[in-house]
Amino acid sequence: MQFRKFLSSNKIGIFDGGMGTLLQSRGLKPGYSPELFGQENPEAIREIHSLYLQAGAGIITTNTFGGSSFKLDPGLDAEKFNERMAGIARQAAGENAFVAGSIGPTGKMLAPLGDMTFDKILKAYKEQVRGLARGGADLILGETHLDLAEARAVVMAARSESSLPVAISMTFEKGTSLTGTSPEVFVDTMQNLGADIIAINCSCGPEEFVPLVQAMQPRLCTPLLIQPNAGIPVLEDGETVFKVGPQEFADKLRVFVDMGAMFLGGCCGTTPEHIKALKNMTASASYKPGTPTEQPGIVLTSRSRTLPFGDQFAPVLIGEKINPTGKEDLAAQLQGFDLSRALEIAEEQFSAGARIMDVNVGAPMVEEEKVLPALCRELVSRYDSPLAIDSSNTQAIHNALLEYPGSALVNSISGEKDKMERLGPICRDFGAPFILLPLSGGRMPKNSSERLQIIEDLLQRADRLNIPRRLIIVDVLIMTVSSHPRAAMDCLETIRYCREKWGLATLAGLSNISFGLPARELMNAHFFSMCAGAGLNAFIGDPRSTRMQEAMDVCNALMGHDSQAQEFTMRYAGWESGEMHSPGDQKGEDFASSIQEAVIRGKKDSIVPLLEKEIQSGSQAFQLVDGEMIPAINTVGEKYEKRELFLPQLILSAETMKQGFEYLQPLMQQDEQEQGPTVIMATVEGDIHDIGKNIVCLMLKNYGFNVVDLGIDIPAEEIVNQARGHKARVIGLSALMTTTMVKMQDCVELLHKEGLKCKVMIGGAVVTQAYADRIGADGFALDAVSAVKLARKLCSE
């Protein structure tokens, strides 16, 4: 049976469980690569697959989780390795079970969070997909992904290199992924990409998965896979133990059947016995797909925010001002690859209430293919609101989408020659909703009937390209009422028809209606109210318009988007007849007004000029660090712990601190102040994961520590020798896997044997305070912020 046919059935599918523990029982040494072990011991892999099949698994997973070129031993060809591992699974499964080709994270951070580019990660995943498909996989399974952009790369690679169904799984802690993605954002982005299965795996036990699934349910219309750990690992007699037994595990997963999960399986700590209990528990159950409670027309996402369009949501304002047309200063800067004015405009628009930013750099002598993606990258690093990528240059749009972590809006696809065929597949493959513009043949449609005919033709062309309707929002194409008396009525008719006939979301550039007329702001605001009543979902305009803001607030209250008019009441409590109300904070300054504000808001361009000003007025470098920068980064840390800020904002603030320190460092050396305490940082032997460690290093440096980063896969002897040579006060050890965390104990024991007084703190996804106590470490840090607090505490003892 083909897996797609199974997806259309009402059966519950059972995936297999963990691989690591079973490999260890067959000779895998702590710290040794499971992939390399599988290459050298294929019979052990085949035996594990057989055990899971005998236990009742209907889908077994290939031993290729770390099978990308970034993680494999240099001597292994990634494509051939994945083909071989898939072939082993295929032979074990025969015709009685399906094979899922596993693709895990690369261990690299994509820009702007790191220095890796999307196209390089996409290339590595394409190699894996080709190998897995040739080896006989029935579906591609992206597992344990920490970042939305990298998860997106797995889906795109699978779609590009095969026709196999795609399952994509993310891991969450405290309700979000490592880089700040919530379950809602994950669902919306992956459904835009057309993923066949959406999944959650790893990180915690079954109970912690319940609120994650509850958060997904309002818009989840894709089969769901649940693969929790067998509880939280603990260390007993030097071994990692998962406490949740097979029957308890199965009982705890029963709730997910009731919540509409189609697939169940296990992750770390689960065994064939766990899978057998799962199979027995679901023997009489059938899949009952849930019905989403919210079905928006389209959904845009950033890395950490989701923005739906639909009748049950308030109309969305798209800021229109990043456009060099008629702006000589902006055009001149973009021609010189200067983004500063564009970033200032973005700040002005977001401060005034824009929820999406239209980004257009089209002007003579501007290299759009380079400037547009560069500006998008900067905006993504500063704001968590979605972007609308606006260009007539297809390559520029493609390049910008490579830089975007979620589902951006593309502006636009018209009926002009071949535009749907050129740009439509790009939007489909990137999961990017787009504006459908009813223009064809180089002329404007005269009335609503002509508009609707062009829209219908474009929809048919989109259907032929397998572009789903959930990616389409229609521009109703407003013309000026001064020269087209029925312009407003034609738009209202188009809005209603798109909504009622096709169920499509609609959008408009409102200011066109008043072109050439006096009191344009007045007309635009009242026309907006008419369009909102007809069902308009979004509009492009100037968020600084007071009357427009008032019209939006009134419509939201009257249409039920402002519960009991609470926002309206708060905003207009002191309003009097004839008074104009100002639309929110219009400060509109990209330049921070203080050192602390620059650090907290991550204003990298502001920090050095502000520090220069203080130095020139007589302030001392160390005073600025201790009195301004450190308190500011403390505030950032507190906000991060409260989940008011996420990793991208934390890194942006840290990079702002870094720029400030780089400016102040020569001055601090002139002051002959003592250098901060030295911390040795390392990922332990056998482990090549360094994302978390790198973030901790960056934060420690910002707090004045002298950080010596030894890198990845570092033996205990090297760590202790470096600590002795640098006279370190603290050693920080990182491990992501249960198979390598035991190397932390080797380091602690060697440190004690050598008689060094250095303190040890440990961290990583599988590490706990209990484990730190067990091996004699001096502390455990959950994240970068707590690592700084712990390091400061240890240095004060």
C-alpha positions, 0 to 999 in steps of 0.5 A, a space after each residue: 500500500 502506498 503511504 498516501 493511501 494510508 493517509 486517506 484511511 481512518 486507521 491509526 499508524 504506529 511509528 517505532 521508538 528510540 534507537 540510541 538505547 538499543 544501539 548502546 546495548 549492541 556495542 555503541 560506545 558513549 560519544 560514538 556516532 550512531 550513523 557511523 556505528 550503523 555503517 559499520 554494523 548494519 546487522 545491528 540496525 536491521 535487528 532493531 528494525 525487526 524488533 520494532 516490527 515484531 512489536 507492532 510498528 507499522 512505520 520504522 525510521 531509518 538510522 539517518 537522523 544525523 545523516 547530513 553532510 554537516 554531521 557525517 564523518 568526512 569519509 562518508 558520502 551523505 547521499 550513499 549513506 542515506 541510501 544504504 540505511 534506507 535500504 536496510 530498513 526497506 529490507 526489514 519492512 518488506 511489504 508489510 510496513 512503511 519506512 520513514 527516512 529520518 532527517 534531523 537538524 544540521 547543528 548549524 544556525 541560520 542567519 541572522 541567528 548564525 552564519 549559515 545560509 539557507 541554500 547550503 542547508 537546503 543542499 545538504 537536505 536534498 542529498 539526504 532526500 535523494 539517498 533516502 528515496 533511492 533506498 526505498 523510503 515511503 516518506 520523509 520524516 524531519 525530526 526534532 527540529 529546533 528552528 522554523 527555517 531549518 524545518 522549512 528547509 526539510 519540507 522544501 528539499 523533500 518536495 524538490 527531490 522526490 514525490 514522497 509524503 513529508 512529515 515534519 516534527 518540532 521539539 518544544 520546551 516551555 511552550 516554544 522552540 529554541 528560537 521562539 516558535 510556538 506550536 501555532 506558528 509551526 502548524 501555520 507555516 508547515 500547512 502553508 508548505 503543504 506538509 502531509 504530517 505535522 509532529 511533535 517529538 522529544 524534549 519531554 514526556 507525554 503530559 507536557 505534550 497535551 498543552 502543545 496539541 491543544 494550542 495546535 488544534 484551532 487550525 490543525 487540518 493535517 494528520 498529527 504524529 505524537 512521539 514523546 520521550 519515556 519521561 524525563 531522563 535521570 541518572 542511576 548507577 552511571 546510566 541514563 534511565 527513562 522512568 515511564 514504563 511501556 504500559 504507563 506510556 501507552 496509557 498516557 498517550 490515549 488522550 492524544 487519540 481522543 484529541 485526533 492524533 493519527 500517528 503515535 510513536 516514541 522518542 528517547 527512552 522508548 523500546 519495542 515494549 513501549 511500542 507493543 503497548 501502544 499497538 495494543 492500546 490502539 487496536 480497537 481505535 480509529 482515526 477521527 480527524 478533528 475540525 479546526 475551530 478557526 479557518 482563516 483565508 490565509 495565514 502569514 508567519 514570522 519565526 515567532 508570530 502568526 497572523 491569520 486573515 479571515 472573517 473572524 479576524 480584524 482587518 490587517 494593516 500593511 505598512 506601505 512606506 518602504 518604497 523608493 517611488 517618489 522618495 529620492 533619499 531612500 532611492 539614493 541610499 538603496 542604490 548605494 546598498 545603504 539600508 538605514 533609511 529603509 530601517 527607519 521607515 520600518 520603525 516608524 510604520 511598526 510604531 504607528 500600528 502596521 502589522 505587516 511591512 510591505 518591502 519594495 526596493 525597486 528603483 533605477 540602479 538598485 540591485 534588487 537581487 541583492 538589496 531586497 534579501 539583505 533588507 529582509 534579513 535585517 528586518 527579520 533580525 529586528 522585528 517579529 512581524 511578517 513581511 510582504 515582499 514586493 517586487 517585479 523581479 522574480 529572482 529578487 523575490 526568490 532570494 528574499 524568500 531564502 532569507 525569511 524563516 516563515 511564510 511571507 506575503 508576496 506582492 504580487 502575481 498578475 495575469 501578465 504573460 507567464 507571471 503565474 507560471 514563473 512566480 506561482 511555483 516559487 510561492 508554492 514551494 516556499 509556502 508563501 501566500 501571494 497577492 493575486 492581482 486581476 490585471 491582464 493584457 496590459 489594461 485595467 478591468 473596467 468593472 467588477 465583472 471583468 475583474 472577476 473573470 480575470 481572477 477566475 482565469 488566474 485561479 484555474 492557472 494556479 490550480 494547474 500548478 497545484 497551488 493551494 487556495 490557502 496561499 491566495 489573497 485577492 487584490 480587489 484593485 481600487 481605482 479612483 472615484 474621481 474618474 471612475 464613478 463606480 470604482 467603490 461599488 465595483 470593489 465592494 462587489 468584488 470583495 463579496 463575490 471572492 468571499 462568498 463564491 471562492 472563500 478567498 481573502 481580499 486586500 486593497 490599496 485604499 488610498 487609490 480611491 481618493 486620488 486627485 481629490 481633497 480630504 483624501 484621509 477622510 475619504 480613505 477612512 470612510 471607504 475602509 469602513 465600507 470595505 470592512 463591512 463587505 468582508 475586506 481582510 487586509 489593506 495597504 496604507 499609511 498607519 500614521 493616518 489618524 482617521 484611518 486608525 479611528 476607523 479601524 478601531 470603530 470597525 473592530 469594536 462594531 464587528 466583534 473583533 474587540 471584545 466588549 469594546 475594551 480596546 476602544 474604551 481604553 483608547 478613547 476614554 477621554 475623547 470629545 466631539 471634533 477631537 482627532 485621536 493620535 494613532 498610538 506611538 508615532 515616535 518613529 525613531 530607529 535610533 535609540 535615545 539611551 544606552 539601555 534602550 539600545 541594548 534592550 531593543 537590540 539597536 546595533 546602529 545606536 550603541 556606539 554613537 551613544 557611548 561616544 557621546 558619554 565618553 566625550 562628556 567625561 564618563 568612564 568606560 567601566 562606569 558605562 559597562 557596569 551602570 548602563 550596559 549590564 543592567 540593560 542586558 539583565 533586563 533582557 535576560 529577565 524578559 527572556 526568562 518570562 518568555 516576553 523575548 525569544 532567542 532572536 531578540 536575545 541574540 540581537 541584544 547580545 550583538 548590540 552589547 558586543 559592539 558596545 564592548 568592542 568600542 569600549 575595550 581599548 578604553 577599559 585597557 587604558 584604565 588598567 582595570 582587571 580583566 573579568 574571570 576566565 571561563 572555559 567552554 566546551 562541548 564534550 567528547 563525542 558530541 558535535 552540537 554547539 548551538 546552545 554553547 555558542 549562545 552561552 559564550 556570547 552572553 558570558 562575554 557580554 557580562 565581562 567574562 573572558 571566555 575561551 571557547 574550545 569548540 566541539 568534541 573536546 576530550 576531558 584531558 584537553 578541557 582540564 589542561 586548558 583550564 589549568 593553562 588559562 587559570 580558569 575560574 569556571 568550566 562550562 560543559 555542554 552535551 545534547 545527547 544521552 550518549 555523550 552526557 556521561 563524558 561530563 562526569 569524566 571531566 569532573 572526576 579528572 578535575 578533582 584528580 588533578 586538584 584544580 579548584 575550578 568550578 564546573 557548570 553543565 547544560 544541554 537538552 538532556 541535562 538536569 540539576 539532578 544529573 549535575 548533583 550526581 556527577 559532582 558538578 557545581 551547577 546546572 544551567 537551563 539556558 544562556 541567561 541562567 548560565 550567566 547567573 550561575 557563572 557569576 555565583 560560582 565566581 563569587 564563592 
